[in-house]
Amino acid sequence: MVPAGKSTAEKRATFRTALKSGKLLRFPGAFSPLVAMLIARHGFEGAYVSGAALSADLGFPDVGLTTLAEVSARAGAIARATELPTLVDADTGFGEALNVARTIRTLEAAGLTGCHIEDQQNPKRCGHLDGKSLVTAADMTRKIRAAVNARRDSGFVVIPRTDARAVEGLPADIERARAYVDAGADMGFPEALTGEQEFAEFRRAIPVPLLANMTEFGKSPLLTISQLANLGMNIVIFPVTTLRLAMKAIEAGLETIAREGTQASLLDRMQSRTELYELLRYAEYARFDQDIYNFKLGK
């Protein structure tokens, strides 16, 4: 908030320009605004709000239990925390075509740069689990058209996620992606591809920018930035990485406190008060406050 940064429109324009640069854009997952601020500090090109991470943080499995209000509130807070473009997982769009239109308007107003919507049936599940069920390609195409037509700012990016690889095979996955692009989608997002060859085949078939998901413990191998760039990917997300790192560290810390009765031995593994205040720009807020009240009342 202090000082004023880029507007939402500027973030969207910056992102659109970066997509044309030929450089692979790295979007680690941010499950809180504070995590997004660390992502920005470390020089990444954007932040990503994962539906799985948000669900987990609320104590739910990733089966579509979160609401549009919950997702837009958390994602909006994350988007406002930095000057980075922020993409959000909008699950299945929170309903049918009319619901998708409302979802786009809501996420636009919350300050997001774009969102992705998947072609699963409800109850949805993590894209790297078995047993997924899909809506028809025609139904998903209607959702994409609704999303594209609903946005007020053409800079807001609509990204359909195709989950068909694990259900119908790669050729059907590519055909769906083509239909979604024809419906006006800005990008493609093939979920759960199983190797470099499949990424390369998808890249050859789809003419728009592509997003790759490098989630841990899933069906896709963890390809490097160089490998993904060579395959022609435009964005890579690391959706749940920061949450998994944080939860493992918290678990280890709690075990230590339970065993030792104090957190004293953990201090060197903690972010210090000084480091936290620097990240939060504590001093800038103090100066802003002082500058506002540096006046005297007249007689």
N, C-alpha and C positions, 0 to 999 in steps of 0.2 A: 504493500500500500504506500509506503514512504520510501523513496520518492516515487512519483507517478511514473509508470512504465508504459509499455506498448499497449495500445488499445486492442480489443478483440479483433477488430477488422485488420489491424496491422499484423497481428499474429497469423491470421488466416492468409493474408497476402504473402507474408514471409514464408509460410509453409508451402504455398503453391509454387513460389519461386524455387524453393529448395528442392521440390520434387522434380523440377526440370534440370537440376544441376548435374545429374548423373552420379551424384555421391549417395552412398547408402546412409540413410538417416537412422540413428539409434534412439529408440524410445523405451527406456527402462520403465517398469511398472512403478507407479506411485500410489500407495494406499492411503496417504495422508498428505496435506499440504507441506508439512515439514520434510517429508521424503522428497517431494518435488523440488524443494529448495536445494537439497543436497544434489539431486540430479542436475540441476542447472549449474551449481557450483563446480561440478566435475566435467562440465563442457559438453554434455550430451545435447543432441539436436531437438529433443522433445520429450514429453512425458506421456505415459499411457495409464489409463485407469481400467484395471481388469475387473470384469464382472466376478470372476472366481475369487480374486483377492478381496473385493468388497464384500461379497457374500460371506467369506470366511471370517472377515473382521467383524461382521455382524453376528457371527455364530451359526451361520447356515451353510449347508452344502450348496454347490453350484448347480441347482436344479430349477432356477427361475423364480425363486421366492422373493427376491428383492423387487421393490416397486420403482416406478419412474421417479417418484418424489425422492426416494432415498438415493438413487443413482445420480440424479441431477444435482441434488444438494451437495453430495460428497465430491462429485466430479467438478462442479462449479467452484467449490472452495479450493480444490487442487489447481484448477486452471488459473484462478486469480492470484495464486501464490508466487508465480514466476512470469517471466516474459516468454517462456517457451510455448510453442503450440502444444495443445493437449488433445489427445484422442481418447475416446471412451467406448467401452464395450456396452452396447445397448441390447444385448441378448437377442431375442426374437422381435424386438421393436415394441414389446409390451402389448401385443395384440395384433389385430388385423390391420388392413391398410389405413383406415381412419385413425386407429390408435398410433400407427407409425407416424402419420402426419403430425399428430400432436407431440409425439416424442421428439421429432426433429425440431419443432418450434420451441419446445421446452429446453432442449440441450443447446440450441442456438442462443437463447436468451440467457442461459447459464454461463456462456462464455467459452464453450468448447470449440475447438477447431474443426472437429469432425467426429463421426461415430461409425462403428460397424454394426451390421445387423446380420444375423445368421439364419440359414434356411432350415432350421430344425422345427419339429413340432414340440409343443408343450406337453408334458414337462420336459424341458430341455436338459441336457447334461453337458459336462465338460467335453470339449471337442476331441479329446484324446482318449476317451473311454469308449468301450464297445456298447452296442445296443441303442445307437442313436436312430431316431425316426425323422424323416424329412417331410416338409410340405412339398407340394408339387412345384415344379419350376414355374408354372403359370401363376400360382399364388404368390410365390416369392417375387416374381416380376412385377406384380401389382403393388407389392409393398415398396419395391425400389422406386417405381414411378410415383407413388404417393410421397415417398421421402424427398425425391428430387423436386417435385412440384410444390411441396410444403415449405421449403426453405425460403427465407426472405433474403438471405445473403448468399449469393452464388459462390462465395468463397468457402462456405461450410462444405466439408468433404463427406460424401456418402460412400461407404465402403461395404458392399455385400460380402459376407463370409460364406464360402461354399464348403459344406460339410459332407459332400457326396462321396469323397474319395473312399472313406471307410465303409460306405453303405452300398454305393452303386458302381464304384470303380473310377479310375482316373479319367477315361474318356467322357463319362457322364459328368464328372466334376468340371471338366473343361467346357463341355456344352452348356452347363448351367452358367458358368462364369461369362461365356459369350452372350447368353441371353440377358444377363444382368447388366452387362456393359451396354448392350443395345437399348436397354430400358433407361439408360442415363447415368449409370454408376460411374463414379470418378476413378475408382481403383478396383483391384481384385485382391481377395484374401483367401487363398486355398489352405484349408485347415488339415492338419495331420498328414501331410505328404511324408513319404517314407524314405526319401533319400535325394541326393543331388540330381539324379537322372529325372526324377519326377518334377523337381523344381524347374529344371531346364526345359522339360517338355511343356510345362504350364507357361513358362515365360515365352516360348516360341509361339504359343497359340493365342495369347491374350495381349492386346496392343496398349493397354493402359498401365499405369504404375502398379506395382505389386507389393504386398505386405507379407513378410515371413514371420511366423510365430516360433520363437526359440524357447519354448517352455520346457522345464526340467521334467524328467520322468514320464515323457510322453512318447508318441509314436514317431516323431521326427527326430533325426539325429541332431546333436547340438553343433551346427555348422558355425564356422568362424565368420567374423566380419568380412575377411578377405574372400572366403568361399562364397558367401552370399552376394557380395559385390560382383564377383566374377560370373555368377549365375544371372545377373541382371535384376536382382531384387532392389527395390527402392526404399523400403522401410523394414527394419527388424524390431520386433517388440520382445521384451523380456518380462512377461506379464506378472509373474508371481515371485520372481527372484528376490526382491527386497523383502517381501513378507516372509518368505521362507528363511532368509538370513536372520531377520529380526526375531522370528519365533524360536529358532534354534538357540540364538544367543540368550534370549529371555529364559528359555527352559534351563539352560546351563546355569544361568545366574540364580534362578530360584532354587535349583538343586544345591548350589553352594551355600546359599543363605540358610536353607533347611538343615544342612549338614554342619555348618560352622557357627550358625547363630549370629552372623554379622556379614555385611557386604564389604568389609574392609579389604579383602583380598581381590575384589573385583574392580577396584577403582581404576586400575590401568587399562581395563577393558571398556570403560565407560567414556562417552562423550562428556567432556568437562563442562562446568558451568560457563566458563569463558567461551569455549567453542560453540556452545548452544546459543549464547547471547550474540556472538558474531554472526552466526547463521541467521538469526532472527532480526539482525540489524538494530539491536536494542538502542545503540547510541544515536542512530539516525532518528528514531522515534522520539528520543529525549530532546534532540535539537529541534525537531519539528514542533514539539510541544512548547519549548521555550520561545521559539520565534513567534508563535501565535500570541503568546501572552506577554510580549515585550512592549506593552503600551501602558500609558497612564491615563486615568480618567481626568477629564477637565473639570475645572471648578464650576 
